[in-house]
């Protein structure tokens, strides 16, 4: 009997229903190209392409802010923007340096950073614990999800008077406001990320005989990591908003107090110094999350914009 190779020759198609190979096909026809998904980090780009992108956006995501600052400075120098309404960026920088030399800006910045760190740690800790419990357990969902959805509809400024009535005007209500701003987005995004893990991966893990701990640590947590980082980005942003709200009402120190002082005495440049500091904190938070994404999501192929 003729032995048939399990690997048909080029141009032949093997049919398991018969012992004879199928008729040869036309090998002159061009082969169709297959679409292959390649991870973003493994794609190779030419030096010309990299230089063209760098020249188009020389500072990356900071190109637009720098251009705005340059245009702002030019318009302020030309007198189009008055110093009372929008002082020049160089004037804001001089005011910041003057406040630092006078010993005003440094202590206020340290106090604001300490408040933000304590409130952020508290809010993230509660959000991560409740998000994991709510995502993994139906009883956890019933316990936490309803109240968090209620909190999600309450603005930070609306809950601030209640905090002051309950806890006074000391440090505790300020820290709790920041924690409130960090807790809600972390819980919502982490809960949705855990529940959004592909069920087929869970079933495949069960078929291998893996236990619940291995399922959680090897499938659910890695699958929920992108959603966790999204929640972290929103938590950092909302904690800064909470810091602004807490420091602009009944505060005698911090960047928010610096802004309120500038508003009271019509010192516009001092107000803009505080706003610039808040903006820098937001950019640093975004860069921190981007760094975590590059470290924690190396295994995950992602879309690379052209």
C-alpha positions as CSV (number, residue, x, y, z in Angstrom):
1,X,0.0,0.0,0.0
2,X,1.2,3.5,-0.8
3,X,2.4,5.4,2.2
4,X,0.9,8.9,2.4
5,X,2.9,11.6,4.2
6,X,0.9,13.5,6.9
7,X,2.4,16.7,5.5
8,X,1.2,17.3,1.9
9,X,3.6,18.7,-0.6
10,X,3.5,22.3,-1.8
11,X,0.6,22.7,-4.2
12,X,-1.2,19.6,-2.9
13,X,-4.2,19.3,-0.5
14,X,-4.5,16.2,1.6
15,X,-8.0,14.9,2.1
16,X,-8.5,12.3,4.9
17,X,-11.5,10.8,3.2
18,X,-9.4,9.2,0.5
19,X,-6.0,7.5,0.2
20,X,-5.1,9.5,-2.9
21,X,-3.9,13.1,-2.9
22,X,-6.1,15.7,-4.4
23,X,-5.2,17.1,-7.9
24,X,-2.5,19.6,-7.9
25,X,-3.5,23.3,-7.8
26,X,-2.1,26.2,-9.8
27,X,1.2,27.1,-8.1
28,X,1.6,30.2,-10.2
29,X,-1.2,32.0,-8.3
30,X,0.2,34.5,-5.7
31,X,-0.1,33.4,-2.1
32,X,-2.4,35.6,0.0
33,X,-0.6,37.5,2.8
34,X,-1.7,36.6,6.3
35,X,-2.4,39.3,8.8
36,X,-0.3,38.8,11.9
37,X,-0.7,40.8,15.1
38,X,2.6,41.9,16.4
39,X,3.1,43.4,19.9
40,X,3.7,47.1,19.9
41,X,7.1,46.7,21.6
42,X,8.4,44.3,19.0
43,X,7.7,46.3,15.9
44,X,10.7,47.7,14.1
45,X,10.6,51.2,12.7
46,X,13.2,52.9,10.6
47,X,15.4,55.7,11.9
48,X,13.8,58.1,9.4
49,X,10.3,57.3,10.8
50,X,11.4,57.8,14.3
51,X,13.1,61.2,13.5
52,X,10.0,62.3,11.6
53,X,7.8,61.5,14.6
54,X,10.2,63.3,16.9
55,X,10.3,66.4,14.7
56,X,6.5,66.4,14.4
57,X,6.1,66.2,18.2
58,X,9.5,67.0,19.7
59,X,8.3,67.0,23.3
60,X,5.7,64.3,23.0
61,X,2.6,64.9,25.0
62,X,4.2,68.1,26.3
63,X,4.4,69.7,22.9
64,X,1.0,71.3,23.0
65,X,1.3,72.7,26.6
66,X,4.7,74.2,25.7
67,X,3.3,75.8,22.5
68,X,0.4,77.3,24.6
69,X,2.9,78.7,27.1
70,X,5.0,80.3,24.3
71,X,1.9,81.9,22.7
72,X,0.7,83.0,26.1
73,X,4.0,84.7,26.8
74,X,4.0,86.5,23.4
75,X,0.4,87.7,23.8
76,X,1.2,89.0,27.4
77,X,4.4,90.8,26.2
78,X,2.4,92.4,23.4
79,X,-0.2,93.6,25.9
80,X,-3.1,91.6,24.4
81,X,-3.4,89.8,27.7
82,X,-3.4,92.1,30.7
83,X,-1.5,91.2,33.9
84,X,-4.6,91.4,36.0
85,X,-6.3,88.7,34.0
86,X,-3.5,86.5,32.6
87,X,0.0,87.4,33.7
88,X,2.9,86.2,31.6
89,X,4.4,82.7,32.4
90,X,7.7,84.4,33.2
91,X,6.0,86.7,35.7
92,X,4.3,83.6,37.3
93,X,7.7,81.9,37.5
94,X,9.3,85.1,39.2
95,X,6.4,85.2,41.7
96,X,6.9,81.5,42.5
97,X,10.6,82.0,43.1
98,X,9.9,85.1,45.3
99,X,7.4,83.1,47.4
100,X,9.9,80.3,47.8
101,X,12.6,82.7,49.0
102,X,10.2,84.2,51.4
103,X,9.5,80.8,52.9
104,X,5.9,80.8,51.9
105,X,5.6,78.4,49.0
106,X,7.8,75.6,50.4
107,X,5.8,74.9,53.6
108,X,2.4,75.2,51.9
109,X,3.6,72.8,49.2
110,X,4.8,70.3,51.8
111,X,1.5,70.5,53.7
112,X,-0.5,69.9,50.5
113,X,1.6,66.9,49.5
114,X,1.3,65.4,53.0
115,X,-2.5,65.8,52.9
116,X,-2.7,64.3,49.4
117,X,-0.4,61.4,50.3
118,X,-2.4,60.4,53.4
119,X,-5.8,60.8,51.7
120,X,-4.7,59.0,48.5
121,X,-3.3,56.1,50.5
122,X,-6.5,55.8,52.5
123,X,-8.8,56.1,49.5
124,X,-6.8,53.7,47.4
125,X,-6.5,51.1,50.2
126,X,-10.3,51.1,50.8
127,X,-11.0,51.1,47.1
128,X,-8.7,48.2,46.2
129,X,-10.0,46.0,49.1
130,X,-13.7,46.7,48.4
131,X,-13.2,46.4,44.7
132,X,-11.5,43.0,44.9
133,X,-14.2,41.7,47.3
134,X,-17.0,43.1,45.2
135,X,-15.5,41.8,42.0
136,X,-14.8,38.2,43.3
137,X,-17.8,37.7,45.5
138,X,-21.5,38.2,44.8
139,X,-22.0,39.0,48.4
140,X,-19.3,41.7,48.2
141,X,-21.1,43.2,45.2
142,X,-24.4,43.3,47.1
143,X,-22.6,44.8,50.1
144,X,-20.6,47.6,48.4
145,X,-21.9,48.3,44.9
146,X,-25.1,50.1,45.9
147,X,-23.5,52.6,48.3
148,X,-20.6,53.3,45.9
149,X,-23.0,54.1,43.1
150,X,-24.6,56.6,45.5
151,X,-21.3,58.1,46.3
152,X,-20.5,58.3,42.6
153,X,-23.3,60.8,42.1
154,X,-22.4,63.1,45.0
155,X,-20.0,65.9,44.0
156,X,-17.0,66.5,46.2
157,X,-18.0,70.1,46.8
158,X,-21.4,68.9,48.0
159,X,-20.0,66.6,50.7
160,X,-17.5,69.1,51.9
161,X,-19.9,71.0,54.2
162,X,-21.1,67.8,55.8
163,X,-17.5,66.9,56.5
164,X,-16.9,70.3,58.1
165,X,-20.1,69.9,60.3
166,X,-19.0,66.4,61.4
167,X,-15.3,66.9,61.9
168,X,-14.7,70.6,62.2
169,X,-12.1,72.5,60.2
170,X,-9.0,70.6,61.2
171,X,-7.0,68.2,59.1
172,X,-9.3,65.2,59.2
173,X,-12.1,66.5,56.9
174,X,-9.5,67.6,54.3
175,X,-7.9,64.1,54.3
176,X,-11.3,62.4,54.1
177,X,-12.3,64.6,51.1
178,X,-9.2,63.5,49.3
179,X,-9.8,59.9,50.3
180,X,-13.4,60.1,49.1
181,X,-12.2,61.4,45.7
182,X,-9.7,58.5,45.3
183,X,-11.9,55.7,46.6
184,X,-14.9,55.9,44.3
185,X,-13.1,55.7,40.9
186,X,-10.8,53.0,42.1
187,X,-13.7,50.7,43.3
188,X,-15.7,51.3,40.1
189,X,-12.9,50.6,37.7
190,X,-11.4,47.6,39.6
191,X,-14.8,46.0,40.1
192,X,-15.6,46.4,36.3
193,X,-12.1,45.1,35.4
194,X,-12.5,41.9,37.5
195,X,-16.0,41.2,36.2
196,X,-14.7,41.9,32.6
197,X,-12.1,39.1,32.6
198,X,-12.8,36.7,29.8
199,X,-14.9,33.8,31.0
200,X,-13.2,31.4,28.6
201,X,-9.9,31.9,30.3
202,X,-11.6,31.1,33.7
203,X,-13.1,27.9,32.3
204,X,-9.8,26.9,30.7
205,X,-8.1,27.4,34.0
206,X,-10.7,25.2,35.7
207,X,-10.1,22.4,33.2
208,X,-6.4,22.3,34.1
209,X,-7.3,21.6,37.7
210,X,-6.1,24.9,39.1
211,X,-7.4,26.0,42.5
212,X,-9.1,29.3,43.3
213,X,-6.0,31.0,44.5
214,X,-4.1,30.1,41.3
215,X,-7.1,31.3,39.3
216,X,-7.2,34.6,41.0
217,X,-3.4,35.3,40.9
218,X,-2.7,33.9,37.5
219,X,-5.8,34.9,35.5
220,X,-8.1,37.4,37.2
221,X,-5.6,39.8,38.6
222,X,-3.4,40.0,35.5
223,X,-6.6,40.3,33.4
224,X,-7.9,43.1,35.6
225,X,-4.6,45.0,35.7
226,X,-5.4,47.4,32.8
227,X,-8.7,48.4,34.5
228,X,-6.8,48.8,37.8
229,X,-4.4,51.3,36.1
230,X,-7.3,53.2,34.6
231,X,-8.8,53.4,38.1
232,X,-5.5,54.6,39.5
233,X,-5.3,57.4,36.9
234,X,-8.8,58.6,37.8
235,X,-8.1,58.2,41.5
236,X,-5.0,60.4,41.3
237,X,-6.9,63.0,39.3
238,X,-9.9,63.1,41.7
239,X,-7.6,63.2,44.7
240,X,-6.1,66.4,43.3
241,X,-9.6,67.8,42.8
242,X,-10.4,66.8,46.4
243,X,-7.2,68.6,47.5
244,X,-8.3,71.8,45.8
245,X,-11.8,71.6,47.3
246,X,-10.5,70.9,50.8
247,X,-7.8,73.6,50.8
248,X,-9.9,76.4,49.4
249,X,-12.6,76.2,52.2
250,X,-11.6,76.9,55.8
251,X,-7.9,76.2,55.4
252,X,-5.1,78.3,56.8
253,X,-2.2,76.5,55.0
254,X,-1.6,74.7,51.7
255,X,-1.6,75.6,48.0
256,X,-5.4,76.1,48.1
257,X,-4.9,78.7,51.0
258,X,-2.2,80.3,48.9
259,X,-4.7,80.7,46.0
260,X,-7.4,82.0,48.3
261,X,-5.0,84.6,49.7
262,X,-4.1,85.7,46.2
263,X,-7.8,86.1,45.4
264,X,-8.4,88.1,48.5
265,X,-5.6,90.6,47.9
266,X,-6.1,90.6,44.0
267,X,-2.6,89.0,43.5
268,X,-3.3,87.3,40.2
269,X,0.2,85.9,39.8
270,X,0.0,84.2,43.1
271,X,-3.3,82.6,42.1
272,X,-1.7,81.3,38.9
273,X,1.3,79.9,40.9
274,X,-1.1,77.7,42.8
275,X,-2.9,76.6,39.6
276,X,0.4,75.8,37.9
277,X,1.4,73.6,40.9
278,X,-1.8,71.7,40.7
279,X,-1.3,71.2,36.9
280,X,2.2,69.9,37.5
281,X,0.9,67.5,40.1
282,X,-1.6,66.2,37.5
283,X,1.1,65.7,34.9
284,X,3.4,63.9,37.3
285,X,0.5,61.6,38.3
286,X,-0.2,60.8,34.7
287,X,3.5,60.0,34.0
288,X,3.6,57.8,37.1
289,X,0.7,55.7,35.7
290,X,2.3,55.6,32.3
291,X,5.4,54.2,33.8
292,X,3.4,51.5,35.7
293,X,1.7,50.6,32.4
294,X,5.1,50.0,30.7
295,X,6.3,47.9,33.6
296,X,3.2,45.9,34.4
297,X,1.6,45.5,31.0
298,X,4.7,44.3,29.0
299,X,2.9,41.0,28.3
300,X,-0.2,42.7,26.8
301,X,0.0,43.7,23.1
302,X,-1.6,47.1,22.6
303,X,-2.4,49.3,19.6
304,X,0.4,51.6,18.6
305,X,-0.9,54.8,16.9
306,X,0.9,55.8,13.7
